[in-house]
Amino acid sequence: MRKERIVIRYSQAFKQQVVHEIEEGRWSIKEAMSVYGIKGSHTISGWLRRMGKLELLPKHVRVEKPDEKDQIKELQRKIKELKDALAETQVRCIVAEVRFDIVCKDQGLDPEEVKKKLQEKPSSNP
């Protein structure tokens, strides 16, 4: 048996009231969640981002070694190169398939029949 999913929507006036009370210092984000029964852990943070003071949001600081940033950039560059190479290979494959079909049709052959015959024959390299 399925549980019925309940989606709660808050009015704009309600959101503004909660944001205003947090800005005034009446509640912290966690206290406002408890007082108003707001269950989503990022709900109020989202409201503050959209209509409140950003300094009230928790700050996230990333600590990394000096060479980590360079490693990340290098990995991102390699990923881009690989994506570009894959795209180029896919284009070449499509072009080859189209050329194959054209050559087969020019020779009066059915491309699908030729493909089947090529797959049946074991490849022998002298």
C-alpha positions in Angstrom: 0.0 0.0 0.0 1.4 3.4 -1.0 1.8 6.2 1.5 0.1 9.4 0.4 2.6 12.1 -0.2 1.7 15.5 1.2 3.1 18.6 -0.4 3.0 21.8 1.7 3.0 25.1 0.0 3.6 28.3 1.9 2.1 31.7 1.0 4.3 34.6 0.1 3.1 36.5 3.1 4.0 33.6 5.4 7.5 33.3 3.9 8.0 37.1 4.3 6.9 36.9 7.9 9.3 34.1 8.8 12.2 35.9 7.0 11.4 39.1 8.7 11.3 37.5 12.2 14.7 35.8 11.5 16.2 39.1 10.3 15.0 40.9 13.4 16.7 38.2 15.5 13.6 36.8 17.0 14.4 33.3 15.8 17.3 31.4 14.4 16.7 29.3 11.3 16.4 26.1 13.4 14.1 27.8 15.9 11.8 29.2 13.1 11.6 25.7 11.7 10.6 24.3 15.0 8.1 27.1 15.9 6.3 27.0 12.5 6.6 23.3 11.9 8.6 23.6 8.7 10.2 20.3 8.0 12.4 20.9 5.0 16.0 21.6 6.1 16.7 24.0 3.2 13.3 25.6 2.9 13.9 28.7 5.1 17.5 29.0 3.7 16.0 29.2 0.2 13.6 31.9 1.4 16.4 33.9 2.9 18.4 33.6 -0.3 15.6 34.9 -2.4 14.2 37.7 -0.2 16.3 38.1 2.9 19.7 39.1 4.1 22.4 36.6 2.9 24.5 37.2 5.9 22.0 35.3 8.0 22.7 32.1 6.1 25.4 29.7 7.4 28.7 30.2 5.8 30.6 27.4 4.0 34.3 27.6 3.8 36.3 25.2 1.6 39.8 24.5 2.7 42.0 22.9 0.1 45.7 22.4 -0.5 47.4 24.8 -3.0 47.8 22.1 -5.7 44.1 20.9 -5.4 42.8 23.9 -7.4 45.3 23.2 -10.2 44.4 19.5 -10.2 40.7 20.3 -10.5 41.3 22.6 -13.4 43.5 20.0 -15.1 40.8 17.3 -14.6 38.1 19.6 -16.0 40.3 20.4 -19.0 40.8 16.6 -19.6 37.1 15.9 -19.3 36.4 18.6 -21.9 39.1 17.1 -24.2 37.5 13.6 -23.8 34.0 14.9 -24.5 35.3 16.7 -27.6 37.1 13.6 -28.8 34.0 11.4 -28.2 31.8 13.9 -30.1 34.3 13.8 -33.0 34.4 10.0 -33.0 30.6 9.9 -33.0 30.4 12.3 -36.0 33.0 10.2 -37.9 31.1 7.0 -37.2 27.8 8.6 -38.5 29.6 9.9 -41.6 31.1 6.4 -42.2 27.7 4.7 -41.9 26.2 7.2 -44.3 29.0 6.7 -46.8 28.7 2.9 -46.5 25.0 3.1 -47.2 25.6 5.3 -50.3 28.3 3.0 -51.7 26.1 0.0 -51.1 23.1 1.6 -52.9 25.4 2.8 -55.8 26.5 -0.9 -56.2 22.9 -2.0 -56.1 23.3 -3.8 -52.7 21.1 -3.7 -49.7 23.2 -2.1 -46.9 21.5 -4.3 -44.2 22.3 -7.5 -46.1 25.9 -6.5 -46.5 26.2 -5.7 -42.8 24.8 -9.1 -41.9 27.3 -10.9 -44.3 30.2 -8.9 -42.8 29.2 -9.9 -39.3 28.9 -13.6 -40.2 32.4 -13.8 -41.7 35.2 -14.2 -39.2 37.8 -11.5 -39.7 41.0 -13.0 -40.9 44.2 -10.9 -40.9 46.9 -12.4 -43.2 
